[in-house]
Amino acid sequence: MAHLPQIKIPATYMRGGTSKGVFFRLQDLPEAAQQPGAARDALLLRVIGSPDPYGKQIDGMGGATSSTSKTVILSKSSKPDHDVDYLFGQVAIDKAFVDWSGNCGNLSAAVGAFAISAGLVDAERVPQNGIATIRVWQANISKTIIAHVPVTDGAVQETGDFELDGVTFPAAEVQLEFMDPAADEEGAGGSMFPTGNLVDDLDVPGVGTLKATMINAGIPTIFVNAEAIDYTGTELQDAINSDAKALNMFETIRAYGALRMGLIKDISEAAQRQHTPKVAFVAKPADYTSSSGKQVQAADVDLLVRALSMGKLHHAMMGTAAVAIGTAAAIPGTLVNLAAGGGARTAVRFGHPSGTLRVGAEATQVNGEWSVTKAIMSRSARVLMEGWVRIPPT
């Protein structure tokens, strides 16, 4: 029996925000994987080490959490007035499945830096010293992201003193602007509130009828009140991720919320759409101890938010969900806004399991319809390793 050598593919392993992922230039992928389809999905699954019934992704680049089971494909932009096209693939851990239905807001922080270093941005758009403004086309959701990337001596600056809760070490700050973040989801009619309401009564079999704000902004997200599901909003990962009954409850809420939002046509389809929508619960400010031992005081935050990603409570906050939080907080009457004290606001600082995060949004109402021009937040990013990723031939 002949034993073929492994395939070598140029790749970069990067941290963006509180996530990590394997970054590729489209042109570096094998020809069959340069187009959407089974060949691309199979390649990315093998790179990450999925599906893994052990749930550890030992034989791949994944880190056995939704935050570290991610892939990114970048190319020079095909869109006018954009620099780079960004495609994100969320790789399931225990299933042979890559979800292309949404963006990763955290890895968005690394896209501009990678694009510059990989030669995907025209040289005249990168200053010798200063801030490079990189115009990103987010291909999963057809939205624009503006990344403000620091540059020193003509190269991306990665080191700095910006601290991000959920990331141990400081780095250079990257400001992100998510333009017109209301998601144009198929079946959702392009509306920020697909049901037409700021708050709905969501019937969830086995759980009850919950007040819910269902919003398409950054990523489709279902917000419920913590107290309605017997939580306080101060929970850390182990309190929920070790509770199979709780995880099943959140997945049921997510599935029936997806149906109500028009993202799926039948409840059975939710299992094949794990990345979206997200489900989160909110509460008024309270003191708690973060996962790092840092004390978060009620006076330091406007509200508390906990969110689930790929079936587990996130250790911090997904970037796209932060956009949804900022957007919903800016619109009086949503559950997020009410948890933050109600009224008009352009920014909130919320508490999450790893600490706090500030996000801003500009919301306006015209003829009864809410719109948001952009949401803004700061993250950081850096290269962890670069070279080639290797996978066995199929």
Secondary structure, 3 states (H helix, E strand, C coil): CCCCCCEEEEEEEEEECCEEEEEEEHHHCCHHHHCCCHHHHHHHHHHHCCCCCCCCCCCCCCCCCHHHCEEEEEEECCCCCCCEEEEEEEECCCCCCEECCCCCCCCHHHHHHHHHHCCCCCHHHCCCCEEEEEEEEECCCCEEEEEEEEEECCEECCCCCECCCCCCCCECEEEEEEECCCCCCCCCCCCCCCCCCCCEEEEECCCEEEEEEEEECCCEEEEEEHHHHCCCCCCCHHHHHCCHHHHHHHHHHHHHHHHHCCCCCCHHHHHHCCCCCEEEEEECCCCEECCCCCEECHHHCCEEEEEEECCEECCCCCHHHHHHHHHHHCCCCCHHHHHCCCCCCCEEEEEECCEEEEEEEEEEEECCEEEEEEEEEEEEEEEEEEEEEEECCC
